[in-house]
Amino acid sequence: MVGVLALYLLLQIVVSLIGGTVIVSISFAVGGAGTEVGDALFDNGIQVVMAVSQLIAAAIFGLWWRRVRLGSFAGRRGAGASAGAPVMKTIASLLLVGFAAQFFVSGILGFVELFFPETMAEYAELMEDSAVGVFAIIQVISTVILAPLNEEIVCRGVMLEYAMRAVSPGWDPRHRARRRTVSVRAFWVANVLQALAFGVLHMNIIQGSYAFALGILQGWVFWRTGKLGYAMLLHFALNASSYLVAPLAPMVNVLPTPIVFAVFGGLLAGGIAMFERAWHVSDALPEVEVAEDDEEDGAPADDDAILGDVLPTDDAAARASAVSTGPGKGGSPL
């Protein structure tokens, strides 16, 4: 799992260095260093570089996940999970959780600012929404669409699978995850590990802290359903809601702080409870029997039947990726 994180970060660094060099050269040629035009070109050009890095990462990790998911632990979780699953109730609960979590986290950050004003000032500057025109559209797409797609593939897909292998000493590459039993404790250890990696890749202490906490929740959603699409939906709801924080702030701020926390905390807890009732299954993964002919070739006769629909099949979704980008003003996206 550490290797996956290192590769992801290295890819982002390489693309950023190359893209940044191109953007700086263009800024110098068009506007000159330190000029308003040059600075604007640089700031907006960075959005393009980030989007390009997201797409490149998606192409690599999307293909990686499609290969890894064959016989994966999550694949077994997803086998037959769609039968009778309350889809609309699941979607509603995840949208509610994402919306409530965004405002709940924003409230916590308000308290953090009281004790660590300098750290929060640096975070606010990093998250400042300065893009304009078409670049603002690119920024929104990166935050709301590409980030959920890519980060769920990388963290809840590839990283969680390798973390599960790490906590399963008897894992055999011939049989992959088809036979192994996984305890509740083993899952939660692996889930915390991938969430920790998720926080690290955000590269700043404030965003990394709440990304770690929310990454645990997203990993649990993926594990319960066996489908990345649901984890992506939750991530989408979280990031999209960051653009609602500033517009709704005047209405929210008229309420006493304890009331605000109680309201959004209650909505968050209610959404999680609704999801849990919809997917009320054990987090343990029991051992299964494998036919002798399957043991010889090390692959199931019908991987698709075992895996179910884990990744979205749309080609654009498979290519999309993301690193976190700036939020709507006042929001806290992942």
DRENDO-502169 format. One record per residue (C-alpha): residue number from 1; residue in three letters; z, x, y. Coordinates in nm, 3 decimals. Layout:
! residues N
   num   residuo         z         x         y
   NUM       Ala         Z         X         Y
...
//
This chain:
! residues 334
   num   residuo         z         x         y
     1       Met     0.000     0.000     0.000
     2       Val     0.077     0.287     0.236
     3       Gly    -0.273     0.419     0.173
     4       Val    -0.423     0.082     0.272
     5       Leu    -0.225     0.082     0.597
     6       Ala    -0.325     0.442     0.672
     7       Leu    -0.693     0.368     0.609
     8       Tyr    -0.682     0.061     0.831
     9       Leu    -0.517     0.249     1.118
    10       Leu    -0.753     0.545     1.077
    11       Leu    -1.052     0.314     1.092
    12       Gln    -0.924     0.154     1.412
    13       Ile    -0.858     0.495     1.570
    14       Val    -1.202     0.632     1.484
    15       Val    -1.387     0.325     1.611
    16       Ser    -1.172     0.317     1.926
    17       Leu    -1.238     0.684     2.002
    18       Ile    -1.612     0.650     1.958
    19       Gly    -1.631     0.319     2.142
    20       Gly    -1.396     0.437     2.415
    21       Thr    -1.611     0.743     2.477
    22       Val    -1.918     0.523     2.516
    23       Ile    -1.738     0.284     2.752
    24       Val    -1.602     0.569     2.968
    25       Ser    -1.950     0.722     2.993
    26       Ile    -2.099     0.391     3.102
    27       Ser    -1.818     0.332     3.353
    28       Phe    -1.871     0.675     3.508
    29       Ala    -2.247     0.629     3.525
    30       Val    -2.236     0.281     3.679
    31       Gly    -1.929     0.272     3.899
    32       Gly    -1.767     0.612     3.900
    33       Ala    -1.412     0.712     3.817
    34       Gly    -1.133     0.525     3.995
    35       Thr    -1.363     0.268     4.154
    36       Glu    -1.312    -0.105     4.119
    37       Val    -1.645    -0.146     3.941
    38       Gly    -1.581     0.143     3.703
    39       Asp    -1.232     0.023     3.616
    40       Ala    -1.356    -0.332     3.557
    41       Leu    -1.631    -0.208     3.327
    42       Phe    -1.379    -0.003     3.131
    43       Asp    -1.123    -0.285     3.097
    44       Asn    -1.382    -0.539     2.988
    45       Gly    -1.567    -0.293     2.767
    46       Ile    -1.252    -0.234     2.566
    47       Gln    -1.272    -0.597     2.450
    48       Val    -1.616    -0.527     2.304
    49       Val    -1.492    -0.212     2.130
    50       Met    -1.202    -0.402     1.974
    51       Ala    -1.433    -0.679     1.853
    52       Val    -1.668    -0.423     1.698
    53       Ser    -1.378    -0.250     1.523
    54       Gln    -1.268    -0.587     1.386
    55       Leu    -1.610    -0.659     1.241
    56       Ile    -1.638    -0.314     1.082
    57       Ala    -1.292    -0.348     0.929
    58       Ala    -1.383    -0.693     0.798
    59       Ala    -1.690    -0.562     0.622
    60       Ile    -1.483    -0.295     0.445
    61       Phe    -1.163    -0.482     0.363
    62       Gly    -1.339    -0.809     0.291
    63       Leu    -1.540    -0.643     0.015
    64       Trp    -1.229    -0.459    -0.104
    65       Trp    -1.034    -0.783    -0.133
    66       Arg    -1.315    -0.959    -0.318
    67       Arg    -1.295    -0.684    -0.577
    68       Val    -0.915    -0.659    -0.588
    69       Arg    -0.859    -1.033    -0.618
    70       Leu    -1.023    -1.039    -0.961
    71       Gly    -0.721    -1.068    -1.188
    72       Ser    -0.478    -1.034    -0.895
    73       Phe    -0.124    -1.175    -0.884
    74       Ala    -0.225    -1.416    -0.608
    75       Gly    -0.524    -1.521    -0.817
    76       Arg    -0.289    -1.642    -1.088
    77       Arg    -0.085    -1.827    -0.827
    78       Gly    -0.397    -2.004    -0.706
    79       Ala    -0.517    -2.107    -1.053
    80       Gly    -0.512    -2.484    -1.061
    81       Ala    -0.314    -2.503    -0.737
    82       Ser    -0.568    -2.733    -0.574
    83       Ala    -0.513    -3.009    -0.828
    84       Gly    -0.328    -3.284    -0.646
    85       Ala    -0.233    -3.058    -0.354
    86       Pro    -0.169    -3.259    -0.034
    87       Val    -0.429    -3.085     0.182
    88       Met    -0.381    -3.283     0.502
    89       Lys    -0.003    -3.257     0.481
    90       Thr    -0.035    -2.882     0.430
    91       Ile    -0.268    -2.843     0.727
    92       Ala    -0.044    -3.054     0.951
    93       Ser     0.269    -2.862     0.853
    94       Leu     0.107    -2.522     0.915
    95       Leu    -0.030    -2.626     1.255
    96       Leu     0.318    -2.750     1.349
    97       Val     0.483    -2.428     1.229
    98       Gly     0.235    -2.214     1.423
    99       Phe     0.279    -2.409     1.746
   100       Ala     0.658    -2.423     1.725
   101       Ala     0.691    -2.058     1.622
   102       Gln     0.486    -1.946     1.923
   103       Phe     0.717    -2.118     2.172
   104       Phe     1.030    -2.021     1.979
   105       Val     0.927    -1.653     1.986
   106       Ser     0.841    -1.680     2.356
   107       Gly     1.193    -1.807     2.420
   108       Ile     1.345    -1.518     2.226
   109       Leu     1.136    -1.271     2.426
   110       Gly     1.280    -1.423     2.742
   111       Phe     1.628    -1.327     2.620
   112       Val     1.509    -0.981     2.518
   113       Glu     1.382    -0.927     2.873
   114       Leu     1.735    -0.973     3.008
   115       Phe     1.859    -0.674     2.809
   116       Phe     1.546    -0.457     2.789
   117       Pro     1.349    -0.524     3.109
   118       Glu     1.156    -0.196     3.101
   119       Thr     1.046    -0.244     2.741
   120       Met     0.934    -0.599     2.814
   121       Ala     0.749    -0.483     3.126
   122       Glu     0.552    -0.236     2.916
   123       Tyr     0.481    -0.508     2.660
   124       Ala     0.365    -0.751     2.932
   125       Glu     0.130    -0.488     3.073
   126       Leu    -0.011    -0.420     2.728
   127       Met    -0.067    -0.792     2.665
   128       Glu    -0.207    -0.866     3.012
   129       Asp    -0.510    -1.092     3.002
   130       Ser    -0.752    -0.918     3.242
   131       Ala    -1.090    -0.996     3.087
   132       Val    -1.336    -1.210     3.282
   133       Gly    -1.656    -1.400     3.209
   134       Val    -1.815    -1.337     2.872
   135       Phe    -1.556    -1.068     2.801
   136       Ala    -1.281    -1.330     2.828
   137       Ile    -1.463    -1.534     2.565
   138       Ile    -1.482    -1.228     2.340
   139       Gln    -1.109    -1.177     2.388
   140       Val    -1.029    -1.535     2.289
   141       Ile    -1.250    -1.511     1.980
   142       Ser    -1.082    -1.184     1.882
   143       Thr    -0.733    -1.328     1.923
   144       Val    -0.780    -1.675     1.780
   145       Ile    -1.043    -1.626     1.510
   146       Leu    -1.100    -1.263     1.416
   147       Ala    -0.734    -1.159     1.408
   148       Pro    -0.627    -1.429     1.159
   149       Leu    -0.926    -1.362     0.934
   150       Asn    -0.896    -0.986     0.922
   151       Glu    -0.521    -0.939     0.924
   152       Glu    -0.468    -1.194     0.649
   153       Ile    -0.729    -1.023     0.430
   154       Val    -0.575    -0.680     0.493
   155       Cys    -0.203    -0.766     0.485
   156       Arg    -0.156    -1.082     0.279
   157       Gly    -0.456    -0.999     0.061
   158       Val    -0.498    -0.629    -0.013
   159       Met    -0.157    -0.496     0.094
   160       Leu     0.049    -0.768    -0.075
   161       Glu    -0.144    -0.718    -0.400
   162       Tyr    -0.075    -0.344    -0.401
   163       Ala     0.289    -0.407    -0.308
   164       Met     0.313    -0.645    -0.605
   165       Arg     0.173    -0.375    -0.830
   166       Ala     0.428    -0.127    -0.693
   167       Val     0.719    -0.356    -0.786
   168       Ser     0.567    -0.427    -1.130
   169       Pro     0.607    -0.100    -1.326
   170       Gly     0.434    -0.245    -1.631
   171       Trp     0.116    -0.329    -1.441
   172       Asp    -0.187    -0.218    -1.646
   173       Pro    -0.531    -0.171    -1.483
   174       Arg    -0.694    -0.294    -1.805
   175       His    -0.520    -0.630    -1.787
   176       Arg    -0.453    -0.624    -1.414
   177       Ala    -0.209    -0.899    -1.317
   178       Arg    -0.309    -1.144    -1.586
   179       Arg    -0.007    -1.093    -1.812
   180       Arg     0.271    -0.963    -1.592
   181       Thr     0.575    -1.169    -1.510
   182       Val     0.699    -1.147    -1.152
   183       Ser     1.055    -1.237    -1.055
   184       Val     1.147    -1.410    -0.732
   185       Arg     1.320    -1.092    -0.620
   186       Ala     1.012    -0.879    -0.693
   187       Phe     0.792    -1.108    -0.486
   188       Trp     1.025    -1.099    -0.188
   189       Val     1.050    -0.720    -0.201
   190       Ala     0.670    -0.697    -0.199
   191       Asn     0.647    -0.961     0.073
   192       Val     0.887    -0.773     0.300
   193       Leu     0.692    -0.451     0.243
   194       Gln     0.359    -0.604     0.347
   195       Ala     0.525    -0.771     0.648
   196       Leu     0.669    -0.434     0.751
   197       Ala     0.320    -0.283     0.733
   198       Phe     0.192    -0.581     0.934
   199       Gly     0.444    -0.505     1.206
   200       Val     0.361    -0.134     1.208
   201       Leu    -0.011    -0.187     1.258
   202       His     0.058    -0.368     1.587
   203       Met     0.172    -0.032     1.728
   204       Asn     0.438    -0.154     1.973
   205       Ile     0.803    -0.239     1.915
   206       Ile     0.806    -0.588     2.068
   207       Gln     0.495    -0.728     1.905
   208       Gly     0.571    -0.540     1.584
   209       Ser     0.916    -0.699     1.560
   210       Tyr     0.806    -1.061     1.572
   211       Ala     0.495    -0.978     1.366
   212       Phe     0.727    -0.851     1.092
   213       Ala     0.927    -1.175     1.089
   214       Leu     0.622    -1.399     1.101
   215       Gly     0.442    -1.181     0.846
   216       Ile     0.713    -1.267     0.594
   217       Leu     0.648    -1.637     0.657
   218       Gln     0.270    -1.592     0.626
   219       Gly     0.311    -1.397     0.302
   220       Trp     0.525    -1.677     0.159
   221       Val     0.264    -1.938     0.255
   222       Phe    -0.008    -1.735     0.082
   223       Trp     0.204    -1.680    -0.229
   224       Arg     0.302    -2.044    -0.261
   225       Thr    -0.058    -2.166    -0.236
   226       Gly    -0.249    -1.867    -0.374
   227       Lys    -0.504    -1.924    -0.096
   228       Leu    -0.566    -1.698     0.202
   229       Gly    -0.722    -1.989     0.387
   230       Tyr    -0.380    -2.147     0.444
   231       Ala    -0.228    -1.819     0.566
   232       Met    -0.525    -1.780     0.801
   233       Leu    -0.471    -2.133     0.932
   234       Leu    -0.107    -2.056     1.014
   235       His    -0.210    -1.732     1.185
   236       Phe    -0.477    -1.923     1.380
   237       Ala    -0.220    -2.179     1.496
   238       Leu     0.017    -1.904     1.610
   239       Asn    -0.244    -1.716     1.810
   240       Ala    -0.420    -2.021     1.954
   241       Ser    -0.085    -2.153     2.076
   242       Ser    -0.039    -1.837     2.284
   243       Tyr    -0.293    -1.986     2.526
   244       Leu    -0.073    -2.296     2.567
   245       Val     0.242    -2.113     2.674
   246       Ala     0.148    -2.066     3.041
   247       Pro     0.005    -2.418     3.097
   248       Leu     0.306    -2.585     2.933
   249       Ala     0.567    -2.352     3.086
   250       Pro     0.636    -2.573     3.395
   251       Met     0.723    -2.869     3.172
   252       Val     0.925    -2.661     2.925
   253       Asn     1.119    -2.472     3.192
   254       Val     1.270    -2.787     3.343
   255       Leu     1.478    -2.827     3.026
   256       Pro     1.798    -2.629     2.968
   257       Thr     1.740    -2.323     2.752
   258       Pro     1.961    -2.448     2.463
   259       Ile     1.758    -2.770     2.453
   260       Val     1.431    -2.577     2.442
   261       Phe     1.554    -2.365     2.152
   262       Ala     1.684    -2.672     1.970
   263       Val     1.355    -2.859     2.011
   264       Phe     1.121    -2.581     1.903
   265       Gly     1.365    -2.451     1.644
   266       Gly     1.383    -2.801     1.498
   267       Leu     1.005    -2.836     1.497
   268       Leu     0.974    -2.497     1.327
   269       Ala     1.231    -2.584     1.061
   270       Gly     1.074    -2.927     1.011
   271       Gly     0.727    -2.779     0.965
   272       Ile     0.852    -2.527     0.711
   273       Ala     1.040    -2.800     0.523
   274       Met     0.727    -3.018     0.520
   275       Phe     0.523    -2.732     0.376
   276       Glu     0.792    -2.654     0.118
   277       Arg     0.792    -3.013    -0.003
   278       Ala     0.414    -3.008    -0.030
   279       Trp     0.424    -2.685    -0.234
   280       His     0.757    -2.715    -0.414
   281       Val     0.702    -2.449    -0.682
   282       Ser     0.893    -2.142    -0.793
   283       Asp     0.814    -1.807    -0.634
   284       Ala     0.841    -1.649    -0.980
   285       Leu     0.526    -1.580    -1.182
   286       Pro     0.571    -1.631    -1.559
   287       Glu     0.409    -1.413    -1.823
   288       Val     0.095    -1.552    -1.984
   289       Glu    -0.075    -1.485    -2.314
   290       Val    -0.415    -1.313    -2.318
   291       Ala    -0.671    -1.350    -2.596
   292       Glu    -0.745    -1.038    -2.801
   293       Asp    -1.109    -1.023    -2.695
   294       Asp    -0.997    -1.023    -2.332
   295       Glu    -0.757    -0.737    -2.402
   296       Glu    -1.043    -0.529    -2.536
   297       Asp    -1.267    -0.558    -2.232
   298       Gly    -0.983    -0.583    -1.978
   299       Ala    -1.139    -0.873    -1.787
   300       Pro    -1.097    -1.250    -1.815
   301       Ala    -1.387    -1.455    -1.948
   302       Asp    -1.405    -1.657    -1.630
   303       Asp    -1.248    -1.491    -1.327
   304       Asp    -1.359    -1.768    -1.095
   305       Ala    -1.177    -2.028    -1.303
   306       Ile    -0.862    -1.817    -1.296
   307       Leu    -0.876    -1.730    -0.928
   308       Gly    -0.973    -2.053    -0.762
   309       Asp    -1.069    -2.053    -0.395
   310       Val    -0.870    -1.764    -0.248
   311       Leu    -1.108    -1.643     0.022
   312       Pro    -1.323    -1.859     0.246
   313       Thr    -1.679    -1.853     0.116
   314       Asp    -1.847    -1.865     0.455
   315       Asp    -2.032    -1.538     0.516
   316       Ala    -1.919    -1.521     0.877
   317       Ala    -1.557    -1.556     0.769
   318       Ala    -1.600    -1.278     0.515
   319       Arg    -1.738    -1.045     0.781
   320       Ala    -1.486    -1.131     1.050
   321       Ser    -1.184    -0.914     1.110
   322       Ala    -0.920    -0.843     1.362
   323       Val    -0.669    -0.628     1.524
   324       Ser    -0.440    -0.809     1.766
   325       Thr    -0.579    -0.846     2.116
   326       Gly    -0.440    -0.981     2.439
   327       Pro    -0.285    -1.328     2.449
   328       Gly    -0.321    -1.610     2.686
   329       Lys    -0.094    -1.536     2.978
   330       Gly     0.264    -1.562     2.859
   331       Gly     0.180    -1.598     2.490
   332       Ser     0.273    -1.384     2.194
   333       Pro    -0.014    -1.362     1.944
   334       Leu    -0.017    -1.157     1.625
//
